[in-house]
């Protein structure tokens, strides 16, 4: 008899979940025309989150370091440019999210690109200014250039093709280097995911059918080109404390899936796919590195 109760409870939970998902699915459906209530909610929410994040950064991050007069730095040669790829990726994704939320509110395409896509660029510029007033860092023009490129990469494709044929994606695997410098490269997976450049790979994922227009290749299949680096314990190659770093650049060729091109009528699933689409899915990959060696990875992430 107890098992019967379990079945009834399971049925009620599933029924409630399906009902909730059905209502949520309608909520997630983009508006065909301008929905002022949604637009206002988007503006207020995104502005509040941006301001709260900046305040949080100032209190939880910058407060631990002394202030200074505004200064600029040239960090273009650090971390084999992995940090610059991170800026490009972040700016691109923030632009994509900003435009997508305005699309959900039924805002015109022009305004999506003007206001939604530039939101990320404005936020990252504000962070860069905060760096400029910190003794530990400084305002970096190459960071600004990378941020601008990331936003431009999104906007440019929308203006040229009205779709994103070339996606910027990210993958990560843990490395031995973080254990050697946990304060710099992260202590634990959650920190290493963001700080350990040795385990990061940034990908240009190109949709094959968008260019070849063939019926023989699935519409969701992409060809991915990746860039990574390893052997880095510090950003500065001239750091006297770390003279024996064996730094190498890595270039990858692999396959990928554009989850946004998987057909479904569920706006709930579309939203899930949209979130997951920032990650390059694991596939076999060919690596060519700056040492001239070629490696085959049967399962690379």
C-alpha positions in Angstrom: 0.0 0.0 0.0 2.9 2.4 0.8 4.1 1.9 -2.8 0.7 3.1 -4.1 1.2 6.4 -2.2 4.6 6.8 -3.8 3.0 6.4 -7.3 0.2 8.9 -6.4 2.8 11.4 -5.0 5.0 10.9 -8.1 2.0 11.5 -10.4 1.0 14.7 -8.5 4.6 16.1 -8.6 4.9 15.4 -12.3 1.5 16.9 -13.1 2.3 20.0 -11.1 5.7 20.2 -12.8 4.2 19.9 -16.3 1.5 22.5 -15.4 4.2 24.9 -14.1 6.4 24.3 -17.1 3.4 25.0 -19.4 2.8 28.3 -17.8 6.5 29.1 -17.7 6.7 28.1 -21.4 4.2 30.8 -22.3 6.0 33.3 -20.1 9.3 32.6 -21.9 7.7 33.0 -25.4 9.1 36.3 -27.0 6.5 39.0 -27.6 5.5 39.6 -31.2 5.1 43.3 -30.5 6.5 45.7 -28.0 5.5 44.7 -24.5 6.1 47.8 -22.4 5.7 45.9 -19.1 8.4 43.4 -20.1 10.6 46.1 -21.5 10.5 48.1 -18.3 11.1 44.9 -16.3 14.2 44.1 -18.4 15.6 47.7 -18.1 15.1 47.8 -14.3 16.3 44.3 -13.7 19.5 44.6 -15.8 20.3 48.0 -14.5 19.8 46.9 -10.9 21.9 43.8 -11.4 24.7 45.8 -13.0 24.8 48.4 -10.3 24.6 45.8 -7.5 27.4 43.8 -9.1 29.6 46.9 -9.4 28.9 47.8 -5.7 29.6 44.2 -4.7 32.9 44.2 -6.6 34.0 47.4 -5.0 33.2 46.1 -1.5 34.3 42.5 -1.8 37.2 42.7 -4.3 38.7 46.2 -4.7 38.4 47.0 -1.0 41.2 44.5 -0.2 43.6 46.5 -2.3 44.9 50.1 -1.9 43.5 52.9 -4.1 45.6 55.0 -6.4 45.4 57.8 -8.9 43.9 56.7 -12.2 46.6 55.0 -14.3 46.8 52.9 -17.4 48.9 49.7 -18.0 50.0 47.7 -21.0 49.2 44.1 -20.3 48.9 42.9 -23.9 51.7 40.4 -23.5 50.4 38.7 -20.4 49.0 35.1 -20.1 49.7 34.5 -23.8 46.6 36.7 -24.5 44.3 34.2 -22.8 42.8 37.0 -20.7 42.0 39.0 -23.8 40.1 36.1 -25.3 38.2 36.0 -22.0 37.3 39.6 -22.4 36.1 39.0 -26.0 34.1 36.0 -24.9 32.5 37.8 -21.9 31.6 40.9 -24.0 30.1 38.8 -26.7 28.0 36.7 -24.3 26.7 39.8 -22.4 25.8 41.4 -25.7 23.9 38.3 -26.8 22.0 38.0 -23.5 21.2 41.8 -23.5 19.8 41.6 -27.1 17.9 38.4 -26.3 16.1 39.8 -23.3 15.0 42.8 -25.3 13.8 40.5 -28.0 11.7 38.7 -25.4 10.1 42.0 -24.6 9.3 42.6 -28.3 11.7 45.5 -28.7 12.6 46.3 -32.3 15.8 44.7 -33.8 17.5 48.1 -34.0 16.9 48.9 -30.4 18.0 45.4 -29.4 21.4 46.1 -30.9 21.7 49.7 -29.7 20.6 49.2 -26.1 20.7 45.4 -25.4 24.0 44.6 -27.1 25.9 47.6 -25.6 24.9 46.8 -22.1 27.7 44.4 -21.6 30.2 46.8 -23.1 29.1 49.5 -20.7 29.4 47.2 -17.7 32.8 45.9 -18.6 34.0 49.5 -19.2 32.9 50.4 -15.8 34.9 47.5 -14.3 37.9 48.6 -16.3 37.7 52.1 -14.8 37.6 50.6 -11.4 40.8 48.8 -12.3 42.3 52.1 -13.2 41.9 53.4 -9.7 43.4 50.3 -8.0 47.0 50.1 -7.0 47.0 46.4 -7.9 45.9 46.8 -11.5 45.3 49.6 -14.0 43.1 50.7 -16.9 44.0 48.5 -19.9 43.3 49.8 -23.4 43.8 46.3 -24.8 41.0 45.1 -22.5 38.8 47.8 -23.8 39.7 46.8 -27.4 38.9 43.2 -26.6 35.5 44.1 -25.0 34.7 46.3 -28.0 35.6 43.5 -30.4 33.4 41.0 -28.6 30.3 43.3 -28.8 31.1 44.2 -32.4 31.4 40.5 -33.2 27.8 39.9 -32.1 26.4 43.1 -33.6 28.2 42.7 -36.9 26.8 39.2 -37.5 23.3 40.4 -36.7 23.7 43.3 -39.2 25.3 41.1 -41.9 23.3 37.8 -41.6 20.6 38.5 -39.0 21.8 35.4 -37.1 24.9 34.2 -35.3 26.7 31.9 -37.7 29.9 32.1 -35.7 29.5 31.5 -32.0 32.1 32.1 -29.3 32.2 29.3 -26.7 34.2 28.2 -23.7 35.5 24.9 -22.3 37.6 24.1 -19.2 39.6 21.2 -17.7 41.5 21.2 -14.4 45.3 21.4 -14.6 48.3 20.8 -12.3 49.3 24.5 -12.4 46.6 25.7 -10.0 47.9 23.5 -7.2 51.3 25.3 -7.6 49.8 28.8 -7.3 46.3 28.5 -5.8 46.2 32.2 -4.8 46.6 33.3 -8.4 45.1 30.4 -10.4 42.4 29.4 -8.0 41.8 27.1 -5.1 39.2 24.5 -6.0 37.1 23.9 -9.1 34.8 27.0 -8.8 37.8 29.4 -8.6 40.0 27.5 -11.2 37.2 27.6 -13.7 37.6 31.4 -13.8 41.3 31.9 -12.9 43.3 29.1 -14.3 44.1 30.2 -17.9 46.0 26.9 -18.4 42.8 24.9 -18.4 40.7 27.3 -20.5 40.0 27.0 -24.2 38.1 29.6 -26.2 36.3 28.4 -29.4 35.1 29.9 -32.6 32.2 27.6 -33.5 31.1 27.9 -37.1 27.8 26.5 -38.3 28.5 24.5 -41.4 25.1 24.7 -43.1 25.0 28.4 -42.8 27.8 28.6 -45.3 27.6 25.4 -47.4 23.7 25.2 -47.7 23.7 21.4 -47.9 21.0 18.8 -47.0 23.6 16.2 -46.1 24.9 17.8 -42.9 22.7 18.3 -39.8 21.7 22.0 -39.4 23.0 22.0 -35.8 26.5 20.6 -36.6 29.4 23.1 -36.2 33.1 23.1 -37.0 35.0 24.5 -34.0 38.4 26.2 -33.9 39.9 26.6 -30.4 42.8 28.5 -28.8 44.4 27.7 -25.4 47.7 27.9 -23.6 49.5 26.2 -20.7 52.7 26.3 -18.7 51.7 29.6 -17.2 52.2 30.3 -13.5 52.2 34.0 -13.8 51.1 36.5 -16.4 54.5 38.3 -16.7 57.1 36.3 -18.8 59.8 38.3 -17.0 58.8 37.4 -13.5 62.1 36.6 -11.7 60.3 34.2 -9.3 59.1 32.0 -12.2 61.9 31.7 -14.8 61.3 28.1 -15.9 57.8 28.4 -17.2 57.3 26.2 -20.3 54.7 28.3 -22.0 53.0 27.0 -25.1 50.1 28.0 -27.3 47.6 25.4 -28.4 45.4 25.4 -31.5 42.5 23.0 -31.8 40.2 21.7 -34.5 37.0 19.9 -33.4 33.3 19.5 -33.9 30.5 21.1 -31.9 26.7 21.4 -31.7 24.8 24.7 -32.0 22.0 23.9 -29.5 20.0 27.0 -30.6 19.4 25.2 -34.0 17.8 22.1 -32.5 14.1 22.4 -33.4 11.7 22.4 -30.5 8.4 24.2 -29.8 9.2 24.4 -26.1 10.4 27.9 -25.2 11.5 26.4 -21.9 13.9 24.0 -23.7 15.0 26.9 -26.0 15.9 28.9 -23.0 17.9 25.9 -21.5 19.6 25.4 -24.8 20.4 29.1 -25.0 22.1 29.0 -21.6 24.1 25.8 -22.3 25.2 27.1 -25.8 28.0 29.1 -24.2 29.8 25.8 -23.5 31.7 23.9 -26.2 30.5 20.3 -26.0 33.2 17.6 -25.6 34.3 16.0 -28.9 37.4 14.5 -30.3 39.9 17.2 -31.2 43.2 17.7 -33.0 45.8 19.9 -31.3 48.7 21.8 -32.9 50.9 23.6 -30.4 53.6 26.2 -30.7 56.3 23.5 -30.1 55.3 22.1 -33.5 53.8 18.8 -32.2 50.4 17.5 -33.1 48.2 15.6 -30.7 44.9 13.7 -31.0 42.4 14.1 -28.1 39.8 11.4 -28.2 37.6 13.4 -25.8 38.6 17.0 -25.3 36.9 19.5 -23.0 
